[in-house]
Amino acid sequence: MGSVNRPGTYPVLGEQITVLEALGLANDLTIKARRSNILIIRDFNGTKVSTRIDLTQKEALNSPVYYLTQNDVVYVEPNESEVASYGLDNRASIWVSIASVLITSTVLFITRN
């Protein structure tokens, strides 16, 4: 899930899969993905346990979540530039909506008088 090119659920044919292989199934990370903070959510005895893994460090290979287990969820956060651009895009669309309402109201007011 998150900043991958093809988010979804993927069946695994082998007995185990690594985080890197799972990301490969999702057609890799997007250019705006945050590689240093991948979230793995694992069900451990009925409790959801979240662990983060930094794929920019070689220590990631020794992480307890490097090998995924059944029903693990992998979430890739967007980087700061993606989050900031989403906020700007969202604000721009709000201003466009407000401007549209004002223009429509003005046109209706002028045509009725």
N, C-alpha and C positions, 0 to 999 in steps of 0.2 A: 504494500500500500504506500501511498504518498508519492514522492518525487521519483517515480520509475516510469519508463516509457509505456509499459503495458501492465498496469496493476490488475490483480486478479488472484484466483486460487488455482494452483497448479498441482496436479497429481505427480507423485514421485514414484518412479519405477524401481529404483534401487532401495537398499535398506536404509541408507542415510544420505543426507545432502548437506552441503555447507551453505553458509550465508552467501558466499560468492556465487555458487551454482544457482541458488534461488534467485538472486538478482539477475543472473544470466537468463533464467527462464522468463523473467519480467522484462526482457529486452534491455537490460542495463539501467543505470541511473540516468536521470535527465541531467543536462548541463548545469542546472540550478539546484542539484541535490546537495545536501550537507553530508559529506562522506565521513565526517569525524564524529557523528552522533547518531548511529543507526539504532533504533529501538527494537528489541526483541521481547515479545510478550509471550510468556510460557505458563501453561497451567501446571502447577505443582501441588499435587494432593488437594485439588479443588480450589486452590488459591491462585490468582493471577500474579505472577512475578515478572517484573519488567527489569531488563538489563540492557545497558547501552554498550555498543561496540564501536571502536574507532578504526575504520578501515584504512586510515592513512598511516597507521602504526603497525609494525610487524608483530607486535604483541597480540594483535587481533586473532592471529592463528592459534593462540593458546587460550583464548577466551572459552569459558564453559558454554557459551551459546554459539560458538563458531559452527559446530555441528548442530543442525536443527533437529527437533523431535516432532512427532506428529502433532498437528494443530498449533504449532508455533505461528505467531503473527510477526511479520517483519514490516516495520514502518520506517520510511525514509523521510526525514524532515526536509523542507525546502531551506535553502540558505537565506541569509539575511536580505540579500538583494531581491530575491523572489518575494519574500514576505512584504518588504517595503513597496515593491511595485504593485502587489495586489492591493495594498492599502491605498495607493495613489489611484489605481484604476477604479477602485470602489468609490472613492470620493469624487472622482471625475464623473462617474455615472450618476451619482446623487445630484451633482450640480446640473448636469444635462437634464435630468428629470424635473428639477425645480424650474429651470429656465423654460422647459417645454410647457409646464403648467402655467407659468406667468404669461408666456406668449399667447397660449390658447385663451386664457382668461381675458387678456387685453383685446384680442381679435373679437371674441364674443361680445365684450362690452361695447366696442366700437360699432359692430354691425347691428346691435340691438338699439342703439341710440341714433 
